[in-house]
Amino acid sequence: MKSLLLESASQPKVRLRPVGPGDLEELRLWKNANKRWFFFKGDITPAMQKEWFEQYLKRADDVLFIVEDGGRKLGTLGIRLKDGAYDVYNVVAAPSEAGKGYMKSALTALCARFKNRPVGCLVLKGNPAAKFYEACGFRRAGGDDIHDAFVWGGAA
Ligand SMILES: CC(C)(COP(=O)(O)OP(=O)(O)OC[C@H]1O[C@@H](n2cnc3c(N)ncnc32)[C@H](O)[C@@H]1OP(=O)(O)O)[C@@H](O)C(=O)NCCC(=O)NCCS
């Protein structure tokens, strides 16, 4: 999974490539800038990020992508196998590139590639990103006290 390259079929065109060591600092800053929307509310330090990456590299069924256009980094999103289904995680737009449709192109390309199993994600209750997932073809399907669960319906 960690060598996978994807290109979106829809506009705006984006490319998805697995993260590498040269992306870690941007990922860390993007995630920290959006920490209120994630379960872990602390700041990720460079040491924590390095440790996470070392563990991530050992996991076969888990790939985190950088969304890009040429050399321009637009955001990130990951997919991993969990209990027989795909879990989309760590979906973050680069702060300067949010709201331009890049992440929708990326997520729909990802779901189309991984449609051999159900694709879902968890969204913290109150996160406006729920609307983003709906715009990408997901629908709400339960959840718990903290999260709403969404599943991809196969079309955006
Ligand atoms: C969620 C996130 C990745 C979306 O990125 P984005 O660049 O804004 O998304 P796009 O521009 O590709 O959005 C495409 C579609 O989603 C809709 N959308 C995105 N954010 C929305 C919002 N807050 N409210 C309503 N609709 C929204 C857009 O209107 C658009 O719909 P359309 O195609 O029907 O016009 C971005 O807002 C983000 O990084 N949020 C902070 C981190 C986060 O909460 N991640 C999700 C954790 S579960």
PDBQT file of the ligand as one rigid body, heavy atoms in Angstrom, charges set to zero:
ROOT
HETATM    1  C1  LIG A 201     -12.396  18.907   6.109  1.00  0.00    +0.000 C 
HETATM    2  C2  LIG A 201     -11.416  19.598   5.173  1.00  0.00    +0.000 C 
HETATM    3  C3  LIG A 201     -10.260  18.646   4.907  1.00  0.00    +0.000 C 
HETATM    4  C4  LIG A 201     -12.123  19.923   3.871  1.00  0.00    +0.000 C 
HETATM    5  O1  LIG A 201     -11.189  20.522   3.013  1.00  0.00    +0.000 OA
HETATM    6  P1  LIG A 201     -11.624  21.645   1.967  1.00  0.00    +0.000 P 
HETATM    7  O2  LIG A 201     -10.404  22.044   1.211  1.00  0.00    +0.000 OA
HETATM    8  O3  LIG A 201     -12.390  22.692   2.667  1.00  0.00    +0.000 OA
HETATM    9  O4  LIG A 201     -12.628  20.820   1.064  1.00  0.00    +0.000 OA
HETATM   10  P2  LIG A 201     -13.052  21.069  -0.450  1.00  0.00    +0.000 P 
HETATM   11  O5  LIG A 201     -12.792  22.491  -0.855  1.00  0.00    +0.000 OA
HETATM   12  O6  LIG A 201     -12.420  20.004  -1.275  1.00  0.00    +0.000 OA
HETATM   13  O7  LIG A 201     -14.635  20.842  -0.247  1.00  0.00    +0.000 OA
HETATM   14  C5  LIG A 201     -15.419  20.291  -1.184  1.00  0.00    +0.000 C 
HETATM   15  C6  LIG A 201     -16.854  20.221  -0.776  1.00  0.00    +0.000 C 
HETATM   16  O8  LIG A 201     -17.064  20.097   0.647  1.00  0.00    +0.000 OA
HETATM   17  C7  LIG A 201     -17.885  21.144   1.120  1.00  0.00    +0.000 C 
HETATM   18  N1  LIG A 201     -17.400  21.610   2.406  1.00  0.00    +0.000 N 
HETATM   19  C8  LIG A 201     -16.123  21.608   2.850  1.00  0.00    +0.000 A 
HETATM   20  N2  LIG A 201     -16.074  22.122   4.093  1.00  0.00    +0.000 NA
HETATM   21  C9  LIG A 201     -17.351  22.454   4.420  1.00  0.00    +0.000 A 
HETATM   22  C10 LIG A 201     -17.943  23.044   5.561  1.00  0.00    +0.000 A 
HETATM   23  N3  LIG A 201     -17.213  23.388   6.621  1.00  0.00    +0.000 N 
HETATM   24  N4  LIG A 201     -19.280  23.252   5.557  1.00  0.00    +0.000 NA
HETATM   25  C11 LIG A 201     -20.011  22.922   4.486  1.00  0.00    +0.000 A 
HETATM   26  N5  LIG A 201     -19.519  22.348   3.357  1.00  0.00    +0.000 NA
HETATM   27  C12 LIG A 201     -18.196  22.130   3.344  1.00  0.00    +0.000 A 
HETATM   28  C13 LIG A 201     -17.710  22.252   0.087  1.00  0.00    +0.000 C 
HETATM   29  O9  LIG A 201     -18.797  23.141   0.104  1.00  0.00    +0.000 OA
HETATM   30  C14 LIG A 201     -17.631  21.460  -1.186  1.00  0.00    +0.000 C 
HETATM   31  O10 LIG A 201     -18.913  21.008  -1.559  1.00  0.00    +0.000 OA
HETATM   32  P3  LIG A 201     -19.421  21.019  -3.102  1.00  0.00    +0.000 P 
HETATM   33  O11 LIG A 201     -18.421  20.200  -3.880  1.00  0.00    +0.000 OA
HETATM   34  O12 LIG A 201     -20.760  20.389  -3.022  1.00  0.00    +0.000 OA
HETATM   35  O13 LIG A 201     -19.399  22.452  -3.494  1.00  0.00    +0.000 OA
HETATM   36  C15 LIG A 201     -10.883  20.934   5.777  1.00  0.00    +0.000 C 
HETATM   37  O14 LIG A 201     -11.983  21.754   6.102  1.00  0.00    +0.000 OA
HETATM   38  C16 LIG A 201     -10.030  20.760   7.000  1.00  0.00    +0.000 C 
HETATM   39  O15 LIG A 201      -8.820  20.572   6.912  1.00  0.00    +0.000 OA
HETATM   40  N6  LIG A 201     -10.665  20.806   8.204  1.00  0.00    +0.000 N 
HETATM   41  C17 LIG A 201      -9.943  20.761   9.456  1.00  0.00    +0.000 C 
HETATM   42  C18 LIG A 201      -9.527  19.347   9.780  1.00  0.00    +0.000 C 
HETATM   43  C19 LIG A 201     -10.714  18.424   9.908  1.00  0.00    +0.000 C 
HETATM   44  O16 LIG A 201     -11.698  18.723  10.546  1.00  0.00    +0.000 OA
HETATM   45  N7  LIG A 201     -10.593  17.245   9.270  1.00  0.00    +0.000 N 
HETATM   46  C20 LIG A 201     -11.612  16.217   9.324  1.00  0.00    +0.000 C 
HETATM   47  C21 LIG A 201     -11.444  15.405  10.541  1.00  0.00    +0.000 C 
HETATM   48  S1  LIG A 201     -12.655  14.097  10.620  1.00  0.00    +0.000 SA
ENDROOT
TORSDOF 0
